[in-house]
């Protein structure tokens, strides 16, 4: 796995934590 891909995946994972517990905008989840 390339470093940039790993950073993006980690960023998305951390970013999705608040949305998983608190969903302010359904559109944000896609």
Secondary structure, DSSP 8 states (H G I E B T S, - for coil): --HHHHHHHHHHHHHHHHHHH--S-GGGG-
